[in-house]
Amino acid sequence: MSAFRATYSVSSPGRAEGASPGDPDHLKWLRLPKRDGRDKPGHDIAVASVPLHADPAGALYWPEHGLLAVADLHLEKGSSFARRGVLLPPYDTASTLARLAQLIAHYAPRCVAALGDSFHDGGGPARLADEDRESLHAMQRGRDWIWIAGNHDPEPAGNIGGAFHETLTLGAITFRHLPTGTIGDICGHLHPVARISHRGRAVSRRCFAADAARMVMPAFGAFTGGLNVRDAAFADLFGTLSFTAHMLGDDRLYAFTAKRCLPD
């Protein structure tokens, strides 16, 4: 096995558009010069002894590989609800993609990994407005783009670019959608939200939930809800309430142990 092939591995439910998932030239960003993102807002969180930069917008940047990760975009959630007669403002996809475009301009990543539930349902890619589809393609130009399968979007989709995989492993870190509790896992799915008491009132914000071994990323989508980090799902995953909730602020993160956070 070459040194490059030993660097990363993927498990794939489908074929990349325009590239073979097994082709070592597909992920060329792994061999390019490193770009440091430590001058950006937020702070570093170490998972499995790997320093990763958490951004207050709810994204994760790995300077060593120039990789930007986001979770749970839930694009086209508004149109999905509209099909069922529940009318929501039809701007969630445009808003989510605009925020993602700002992060891509900020970090100039060589690869973007979307950790599942990127679309709210299997028909979401077909419902993308032309301008939103073009925005997505514009963000993909000049970089690798990896769609991780989620429970809302388990199958590869056409005409949205990128490569489709179940997981992405780089050294000690594995990006996936569903939490497994395995050391080195970075996942989405649970949409963590922390609630604290501040100046006599309760404040709830999306957060990164992490300990030294694993991380659950906040949902990035404009219309996504959240699950309180005091929910049993987090205690089961981390095995304790000593993990940290890194709450998203406007220009920084605020770290609290889960024990200090308020239940609903």
N, C-alpha and C positions, 0 to 999 in steps of 0.2 A: 504494500500500500504506500502511495506517495505521501510526502509530508503534507501536501495540500489536501488530499482526500482524508487524511487523518484529522484535519482541522475541523471539519464540519460533517454532519450527517443529517439527512432528512428522511422522513417517512411520508409517502405521497399517496393521496387518494386519486390523483389524476395527473395529466400531462401539463407541463408549462406551455403557455402560448409562445411559440417561436423558439423554444429551447427544451432540451431534454433534462429532466431533473437530475440525472446521473452524470451529466457532462460537467467536468471540472471547470470548463471555461464559463459556465453559466453564472457562478458566483464570483466574478472577478474582483469584486470589492474586497474580498479577503486578502488579496495580494497587493493592494494599493497602499500608499503611505498613510500612516495614521493621522487623524485629525482630532485635536483635543477639544472637548466641549466644556471644560471646567470653568471657562469664563462665562458660562450661561447661568441664568437664574436657577434656583433650586439647590439641592445638595446631593452628595453621593450616598448611596445605600449599598452596602456590601452584601452580596448573596453568594454563598459557597466560596467566600474569600475573593470574589470578583467585584471590584468597584464599578458601580453603574450609576449614571447620573439621572436623577429623577427631576423632571421639569414640573413647575407649578401648573402647567396646562394639562398634566395628566399623561405625559409621554415619558418614555425611558430611553436614554441615549447611552450607547456603549462606545466610548471614544476609541478603544483599541481596534474595533472593527468598523467604526463609522456606521453603526447600525442604530436606527431609530425604531422603537417598538411602540405600538398603540394597541389598545384592546377594546372590543365591543363598540365599534362605530355605529352599528345598527342603522346603516343607511336605508333610506326609504321606509322608515318606520311610520312616518306620517301617511304615506300612500297606502301602506298595508292596513292601517286602521281605517282609512277612508273607504277601502273596499268592503269593510265590514259595517259601514254606516257610522263610524265614530270619526267626526271631523276634527282634525288637528291642523294647525297652521302648516302649509306644505313647504316649509323652508328648512326642515331639519337636515336634509342632505347637503344643501348649499352651505349652511352654517357650519356643519361638521367639517366639510372639505375645506372651507376657507380657513378654519383654525388649524387644520393639518398642514395646509399650504404655508401658513406663517411659520410653523415649526420646521418645515423642510427648508424654507429660505433661511431660517436662523442657524440650523445645524449643518446644512448641506450634506446630509447623510449619503453614503454610498449604497445603502440598502434600507428599505422600509419593510418591517414585518408587522402585519396586522393579525392580532392573536385571536381570530375567530369571532363569530357573530358580527362580521363586517357588514352584512346585510341582514335586515330583520326577518326576511323569509327568502325562500328559494326563488321567488319571482322578482325580487328586488332589483337585480342587475338589469332585467329587461325593462323595468319601469324608470330607470334613470333618465332624467331630462338630458337633452343633447348637450346643453351647456355644462351640466354636472359631469357627464361622461368625458367631455373634452378637458375639464379641470383635472379629472383623475388621470387621464392620459398625459397631460402636461406635467403633472407631478412625477410620473413614472419615467419620463425621458431622461436618459443618462444615468440611470441607477437601477439596481435590482429591486424587485417588489415581490414580497412573499405573502400570499394569503394562507393563513392557517385555518383549517376547517373548524367550524364551531357547531353547536347543536342547532342553531337557527339556519346555518348555511353549510351543511356537511358536504355538498357536492361542488366540483369545479363549475365555474360559470364562463360563458363565452363573452367576448367583446369587452372585457374589463382589464385586459393586460395581466402581466405578472405570472407567477408560478404558484401552483397549488400544492400544499403539503399538510400532512397531519401534525407534524412537529418539526422543529428546527433545533439541532443540537450544535453548540459551539463550545468545545472544551467541557467545562464543568456545568455549563448552563444549558437547559432545555426550555425552549419556548413552546407552549402548547395552549390550548383553550381551557380544557377542564382541569381543575386542580387534582393532583394525585398525592401531594404531600411528600413527594420524592425530593431528596436534597438536590438543590440546583434548579428546581422548577420555577419558572416564571409564567404565570397564567392569567387568564381573565375570568369571565363567567359570573363571578359572585358580585361584581359591582360594589366594592366596599365603600361604605360611608361611615364616618366617625362623627359622634355627637358629644360635645363638651359643654360645660357651664362656663360662660364668659360674662363677667360683669352683671351677674344676676339673671342671665337669660341663656337658653340653650341654643347652641349654634351647630348646625350640621353641614358638613362638607364632604365631598368625595375625597378619597385618600388611597395611598399605597398602603397595603397591609403586608408587613414583612418582618421576618426574624433573620438570623444569620444564615438560614438554610434555604428559604423559599420566599416567594413574593406573589401576592395577588395584586394586579394592576387595577386602577380605577377605570370605570367605563368612560370612553371618550365621546360617545355620541351625544348630540344635543338633546335628544328626547329620552335618554336612558335614566331609569330610576336607580335606586341603590339599596343595599342590604347592610344594616347596622353591623359593625364589627363585633358587637356583643352577641350576635346571633350564634346559635349552637354550631352552625356550619363552619365558622371560623375557629371556634374552640376545638372542634373535631379535627380540622385541618392542621392547626399548629400544635395541638396537644396541650395547650396552655393559654393563659391570657397575658403572658409576658411579651407577646409580639408587639410591634410598634405600629401605630397608625400615623402615617405622614400626611397630614391634612393639606389639601390644596388651598393656597392663598392667592392673592392677586399677583404677587411677585416673589413669593417664597413659600416654603413648606413649613408646617408646624408639627412637631413630633410629640406624640403622647403614647404612653403605654396603653394597651387595650384596657387594662384594669382601671385606668383613670377616665375612660370614655363612658358615657351614659347609655344605658339601654333605651329602647323606645318606650 
